[in-house]
Amino acid sequence: MALVGRRDGRNFGYGRQLSYAGPQALKDMFAGGHFATVKAHSDRWQAFVKWCQSTDGPGYNDARQIDRSTLHSYATHLRQQIQQGEICIATAQNRLSSVNRTLAALRGDQYVKIASPSKALGMQRSSVRNRAPDGQDRQRLSRVVEALREQHHERIAAIVCLVCATGMRLREAILADLPRLQREAKRFGRINIQNGTKGGRSGAFAPRWIEANKDVKAALRFAQNTSPAGSRNLLTRDESYAAFLQRTVRPARELLHEQGLKGFHELRAAYACERYEQLTGHAAPVNGGHCYRIDRGLDQQARKQISLELGHNRIDVVAAYIGDRR
């Protein structure tokens, strides 16, 4: 058993560190089995702990301090991350659900929880896109980039170009190793997205290659020229990712909205729709295409390729970007 003290002790007897206590309590709850489930809940718990101990959080390191108001403050934080394009609704709901489960494991009861993650977030998850994504009009995107540059948001403009050209997530575009990607584009004619990826999907065992066409090469050159001196990515050498989001990305969002761009995730969806048309010769379903009716095998093959390029490796997720089969 992982319980190291009395149940009424610090972190309900599971040790002095909140980050350690949660996973240990989960292992007890699942009796040492269900490794994948414990790992998933533990990873999401660590995100909660990181927030708790951040300047935006309450500063707690003892689960006994966590109450319902703490959880609702965390839900507000997650809602802001969704609005910033940092995470999707499903990720936020899963994080809240895992915090509920971990607290139940720690406490031995379900007294402190968020009854409905979706209501707490004020958003309903949807696994199928039914609206054409923003960002498919290249001329409009050029105007967005130009407006960003005029307002001295060059790094945000570089992110927009990278996401449009490669389908990167916001985090991936910010942390991309630009010199390495440029070398790969020149040497191999394709680039491997590895920095800032989700869920540990990086390294030799999770390659994510994207064809380095002229748009990709142009986006990389622009980003490299925009990269601060002495940096390999879009952060300055003494700048944290969180600080960049707060001080640089957030102020630029209002301008993006004024230009009719809902968020960076829309650009990933636009990339997916464009790739679908390139791979199948048909418009994406959300744009009125019906490839699935004509050639189901081709539709399946395209969705599989797009899921790899977007870094999901799950074909069902692609419907959230291009629409359902029809």
ZAVEX-152335 format. One record per residue (C-alpha): y negated, x, z negated; residue number from 1. Coordinates in Angstrom, 1 decimal. Each point is the difference from the previous one (the first is absolute). Layout:
// residues N
{{Y X Z} NUM},
...
END
This chain:
// residues 326
{{0.0 0.0 0.0} 1},
{{-3.5 1.2 0.8} 2},
{{-1.7 -1.6 -3.1} 3},
{{-1.3 2.9 -2.0} 4},
{{-1.5 -1.8 -3.0} 5},
{{-0.5 -3.3 -1.6} 6},
{{-0.8 -2.9 2.3} 7},
{{-3.3 -0.5 -1.7} 8},
{{-1.1 3.6 0.5} 9},
{{-2.1 1.5 2.7} 10},
{{0.9 -1.4 3.5} 11},
{{2.4 -2.2 -1.9} 12},
{{2.1 3.0 -1.0} 13},
{{0.3 1.5 3.5} 14},
{{-2.0 3.2 -0.6} 15},
{{-3.6 1.1 -0.1} 16},
{{-0.8 -0.2 3.7} 17},
{{-0.5 -3.3 1.8} 18},
{{1.2 1.6 3.3} 19},
{{3.3 1.1 -1.7} 20},
{{0.6 -3.2 -2.0} 21},
{{0.0 -2.5 2.9} 22},
{{2.8 1.7 2.0} 23},
{{2.1 0.6 -3.1} 24},
{{-0.3 -3.7 -1.0} 25},
{{1.0 -1.1 3.5} 26},
{{3.1 2.3 -0.2} 27},
{{1.0 -1.8 -3.2} 28},
{{-0.7 -3.4 1.5} 29},
{{2.3 0.7 3.0} 30},
{{2.6 1.8 -2.2} 31},
{{-0.3 3.3 2.0} 32},
{{0.8 -1.7 3.3} 33},
{{-1.9 -1.6 2.9} 34},
{{-1.6 3.4 0.8} 35},
{{-2.1 -1.1 3.0} 36},
{{-1.4 -3.0 -1.9} 37},
{{-0.9 2.2 -3.0} 38},
{{-1.6 2.6 2.3} 39},
{{-2.1 -2.7 1.8} 40},
{{-1.2 -1.5 -3.3} 41},
{{-0.7 3.5 -1.5} 42},
{{-2.1 1.1 3.0} 43},
{{-2.1 -3.1 -0.2} 44},
{{-0.3 0.4 -3.7} 45},
{{-1.4 3.5 0.5} 46},
{{-2.7 -1.5 2.2} 47},
{{-0.9 -2.3 -2.9} 48},
{{0.0 2.9 -2.5} 49},
{{-2.3 2.0 2.3} 50},
{{-2.4 -2.9 0.1} 51},
{{0.2 -0.5 -3.8} 52},
{{-0.9 3.6 -0.6} 53},
{{-2.7 0.2 2.6} 54},
{{-3.8 -0.4 -0.5} 55},
{{0.4 -3.5 1.5} 56},
{{2.8 -1.0 -2.4} 57},
{{0.1 -0.6 -3.7} 58},
{{1.2 3.5 -0.9} 59},
{{3.2 -1.1 -1.7} 60},
{{3.1 2.1 -0.6} 61},
{{1.8 -2.4 -2.2} 62},
{{1.7 -3.2 1.4} 63},
{{-0.8 -1.8 -3.3} 64},
{{-3.7 0.0 1.1} 65},
{{0.8 -1.8 3.3} 66},
{{-0.8 -3.7 -0.1} 67},
{{-0.6 -2.8 2.6} 68},
{{-3.6 1.0 0.5} 69},
{{1.2 3.5 0.9} 70},
{{2.3 -1.4 2.6} 71},
{{-2.8 -2.2 1.5} 72},
{{-2.3 3.0 0.1} 73},
{{2.7 1.9 1.9} 74},
{{0.4 -3.0 2.4} 75},
{{-3.8 0.2 0.7} 76},
{{0.5 3.7 0.7} 77},
{{2.8 -0.7 2.5} 78},
{{-2.0 -2.7 1.6} 79},
{{-2.8 2.5 0.7} 80},
{{2.6 2.4 1.4} 81},
{{1.1 -2.7 2.4} 82},
{{-3.5 -0.7 1.1} 83},
{{-0.5 3.7 0.6} 84},
{{3.0 0.2 2.2} 85},
{{1.8 2.4 -2.4} 86},
{{3.0 -2.3 -0.6} 87},
{{1.3 -3.2 1.4} 88},
{{0.5 -3.3 -1.9} 89},
{{3.7 0.4 -0.2} 90},
{{-0.4 3.5 -1.7} 91},
{{-2.4 -1.4 -2.5} 92},
{{2.3 -2.9 -0.9} 93},
{{3.0 2.3 -0.3} 94},
{{-2.0 2.3 -2.4} 95},
{{-1.0 -2.9 -2.2} 96},
{{3.6 -1.3 0.0} 97},
{{1.3 3.5 -1.0} 98},
{{-2.5 0.2 -2.8} 99},
{{1.2 -3.3 -1.3} 100},
{{3.6 1.2 0.1} 101},
{{-0.7 3.3 -1.6} 102},
{{-2.1 -1.5 -2.8} 103},
{{2.9 -2.4 -0.7} 104},
{{2.4 2.9 -0.2} 105},
{{-2.4 1.8 -2.4} 106},
{{-0.8 -2.9 -2.2} 107},
{{3.3 -1.8 0.0} 108},
{{-1.8 -3.3 0.9} 109},
{{-2.1 -1.5 2.7} 110},
{{-3.1 -0.9 -2.0} 111},
{{-2.3 2.3 1.9} 112},
{{0.2 -0.6 3.7} 113},
{{-1.8 -1.4 3.0} 114},
{{1.7 -3.3 0.7} 115},
{{-0.9 -0.1 3.7} 116},
{{-1.0 3.3 1.7} 117},
{{-1.1 -1.8 3.2} 118},
{{-2.4 -2.3 -2.1} 119},
{{-1.3 3.0 -2.0} 120},
{{-0.8 1.8 3.3} 121},
{{-1.4 -3.2 1.6} 122},
{{1.9 0.9 3.1} 123},
{{3.3 -1.2 1.6} 124},
{{2.2 2.5 1.8} 125},
{{1.0 -0.7 3.5} 126},
{{2.7 2.0 1.9} 127},
{{-1.0 -1.3 3.4} 128},
{{-3.4 0.6 1.8} 129},
{{-1.3 -3.1 1.7} 130},
{{-3.5 1.3 0.9} 131},
{{-0.8 2.6 2.6} 132},
{{-1.2 3.2 -1.8} 133},
{{-3.5 1.3 0.1} 134},
{{-0.5 3.3 1.8} 135},
{{1.8 -0.8 3.3} 136},
{{-3.3 0.1 2.0} 137},
{{-0.6 3.7 0.7} 138},
{{-3.7 -0.5 0.9} 139},
{{-0.6 -1.8 -3.2} 140},
{{1.7 2.8 -1.9} 141},
{{-2.2 2.5 1.7} 142},
{{-3.0 -1.9 -1.3} 143},
{{1.5 0.0 -3.5} 144},
{{0.4 3.8 0.1} 145},
{{-3.5 0.5 1.3} 146},
{{-1.4 -2.3 -2.7} 147},
{{1.8 2.0 -2.6} 148},
{{-1.3 3.3 1.3} 149},
{{-3.5 -1.3 0.2} 150},
{{0.2 -0.9 -3.7} 151},
{{1.4 3.5 -0.8} 152},
{{3.5 -1.3 -0.7} 153},
{{1.6 2.7 2.3} 154},
{{3.1 0.3 -2.1} 155},
{{0.6 -3.7 0.0} 156},
{{-0.5 0.0 3.8} 157},
{{2.7 2.8 0.2} 158},
{{2.3 -2.2 -2.0} 159},
{{-0.5 -3.0 2.3} 160},
{{0.9 2.2 3.0} 161},
{{3.1 1.5 -1.7} 162},
{{1.3 -3.4 -1.1} 163},
{{-0.6 -1.5 3.4} 164},
{{1.6 2.8 1.9} 165},
{{3.0 0.7 -2.3} 166},
{{0.6 -3.1 -2.1} 167},
{{-0.5 2.1 -3.2} 168},
{{-0.7 -1.7 -3.3} 169},
{{-3.4 0.5 -1.6} 170},
{{1.4 2.6 -2.5} 171},
{{1.9 1.8 2.8} 172},
{{-3.1 0.3 2.1} 173},
{{-2.0 1.4 -2.9} 174},
{{2.6 2.5 -1.1} 175},
{{1.3 1.0 3.5} 176},
{{0.5 3.8 0.4} 177},
{{-2.2 0.2 3.0} 178},
{{0.6 3.6 1.1} 179},
{{3.8 -0.6 -0.2} 180},
{{-0.2 -3.2 2.0} 181},
{{-2.2 1.8 2.7} 182},
{{2.6 2.8 0.3} 183},
{{2.8 -2.5 0.3} 184},
{{-1.9 -2.0 2.7} 185},
{{-0.6 3.2 2.0} 186},
{{3.5 1.4 -0.4} 187},
{{2.3 -3.1 0.0} 188},
{{-2.2 -2.7 1.5} 189},
{{0.6 -2.1 -3.1} 190},
{{-1.0 0.0 -3.7} 191},
{{1.9 -0.5 -3.2} 192},
{{-1.7 -2.2 -2.6} 193},
{{0.9 1.4 -3.4} 194},
{{-3.0 0.1 -2.3} 195},
{{-0.9 -2.9 -2.2} 196},
{{3.1 -2.0 1.0} 197},
{{1.4 -2.7 -2.3} 198},
{{3.1 0.0 -2.1} 199},
{{0.8 3.7 0.4} 200},
{{0.6 -0.4 3.7} 201},
{{-1.0 3.5 1.0} 202},
{{1.6 3.3 0.9} 203},
{{2.8 0.9 2.2} 204},
{{2.1 -3.0 -0.9} 205},
{{-2.6 -2.5 0.9} 206},
{{-1.5 1.1 3.3} 207},
{{-2.6 -2.3 1.5} 208},
{{-0.9 1.2 3.5} 209},
{{-2.8 -1.6 2.1} 210},
{{-0.6 0.9 3.6} 211},
{{-3.2 2.0 0.3} 212},
{{-1.7 -1.7 2.9} 213},
{{-3.7 0.6 0.9} 214},
{{-1.2 -2.5 -2.6} 215},
{{1.9 1.7 -2.8} 216},
{{-1.2 3.4 1.1} 217},
{{-3.6 -1.2 0.2} 218},
{{0.3 -1.6 -3.5} 219},
{{1.4 3.2 -1.4} 220},
{{-2.9 2.1 1.5} 221},
{{-2.6 -2.4 -1.4} 222},
{{1.6 0.0 -3.4} 223},
{{0.3 3.8 0.0} 224},
{{-3.7 0.3 0.9} 225},
{{-0.9 -2.5 -2.8} 226},
{{2.2 1.7 -2.6} 227},
{{-2.0 1.7 -2.8} 228},
{{-0.2 3.8 0.1} 229},
{{3.0 1.7 -1.5} 230},
{{2.1 -3.2 0.0} 231},
{{3.2 -0.9 1.9} 232},
{{-0.7 -3.7 -0.2} 233},
{{-2.9 -2.4 -0.4} 234},
{{-0.7 0.7 -3.6} 235},
{{-2.3 2.8 -1.3} 236},
{{1.8 2.7 -1.9} 237},
{{-1.2 -1.3 -3.4} 238},
{{0.4 -3.8 0.9} 239},
{{2.8 -2.2 -1.2} 240},
{{1.5 -2.7 2.1} 241},
{{-1.0 -2.7 -2.6} 242},
{{-3.6 1.3 0.0} 243},
{{-0.2 -0.1 3.8} 244},
{{1.2 -3.6 0.0} 245},
{{-2.6 -1.0 -2.6} 246},
{{-3.0 2.0 1.3} 247},
{{0.6 0.1 3.8} 248},
{{2.5 -2.6 1.2} 249},
{{-1.3 -2.9 -2.1} 250},
{{-3.6 0.2 1.1} 251},
{{1.0 0.2 3.6} 252},
{{2.1 -3.2 -0.2} 253},
{{-3.0 -2.3 0.2} 254},
{{-1.0 1.6 3.3} 255},
{{3.5 -0.5 1.3} 256},
{{-0.1 -3.7 -1.0} 257},
{{-3.4 -0.3 1.8} 258},
{{1.6 1.3 3.1} 259},
{{2.8 -2.5 -0.2} 260},
{{2.7 2.3 -1.3} 261},
{{1.9 -1.5 -3.0} 262},
{{1.6 3.3 -1.1} 263},
{{1.9 3.1 0.9} 264},
{{3.3 -1.9 -0.1} 265},
{{-1.2 -2.1 2.9} 266},
{{-0.2 3.2 2.0} 267},
{{3.6 0.8 -0.8} 268},
{{0.9 -3.4 1.3} 269},
{{-2.0 0.6 3.1} 270},
{{1.9 3.2 0.6} 271},
{{3.3 -1.8 -0.5} 272},
{{-1.0 -2.7 2.6} 273},
{{-1.0 2.6 2.5} 274},
{{3.2 2.0 -0.5} 275},
{{2.1 -3.2 0.4} 276},
{{-1.6 -0.6 3.4} 277},
{{0.5 3.6 1.0} 278},
{{3.7 -0.1 -0.9} 279},
{{0.8 -3.4 1.4} 280},
{{-2.5 -0.7 2.7} 281},
{{-0.8 -3.3 -1.8} 282},
{{-2.8 -1.0 -2.3} 283},
{{0.8 -0.1 -3.7} 284},
{{1.1 -3.4 -1.3} 285},
{{-3.2 -0.5 -1.9} 286},
{{-1.9 0.6 3.3} 287},
{{2.1 -2.7 1.7} 288},
{{2.9 2.1 1.3} 289},
{{3.6 -1.3 0.2} 290},
{{2.1 3.1 0.6} 291},
{{2.6 -1.2 -2.5} 292},
{{0.8 -2.9 2.2} 293},
{{0.3 2.2 3.1} 294},
{{1.8 3.1 -1.4} 295},
{{1.0 -0.1 -3.7} 296},
{{1.4 3.5 0.2} 297},
{{-3.3 1.4 1.2} 298},
{{-1.9 -1.9 -2.7} 299},
{{2.4 1.4 -2.6} 300},
{{-0.3 3.5 1.3} 301},
{{-3.8 -0.1 0.0} 302},
{{-0.1 -1.3 -3.5} 303},
{{2.3 2.7 -1.3} 304},
{{-2.2 2.7 1.7} 305},
{{-3.2 -1.5 -1.4} 306},
{{1.5 -0.2 -3.5} 307},
{{0.7 3.7 0.1} 308},
{{-3.4 0.9 1.3} 309},
{{-1.7 -2.1 -2.7} 310},
{{2.1 1.7 -2.7} 311},
{{1.9 -3.1 -1.2} 312},
{{3.5 0.6 1.5} 313},
{{0.6 -3.8 -0.5} 314},
{{-0.1 -2.0 3.2} 315},
{{-0.8 -3.3 -1.8} 316},
{{-3.3 1.4 -1.2} 317},
{{-1.3 0.2 3.6} 318},
{{-0.5 -3.7 0.1} 319},
{{-2.9 0.4 -2.4} 320},
{{-1.7 2.2 2.7} 321},
{{0.9 -1.6 3.4} 322},
{{1.2 -3.5 -0.9} 323},
{{3.4 -1.6 -0.1} 324},
{{2.6 -0.2 2.7} 325},
{{-0.6 -2.9 2.4} 326},
END
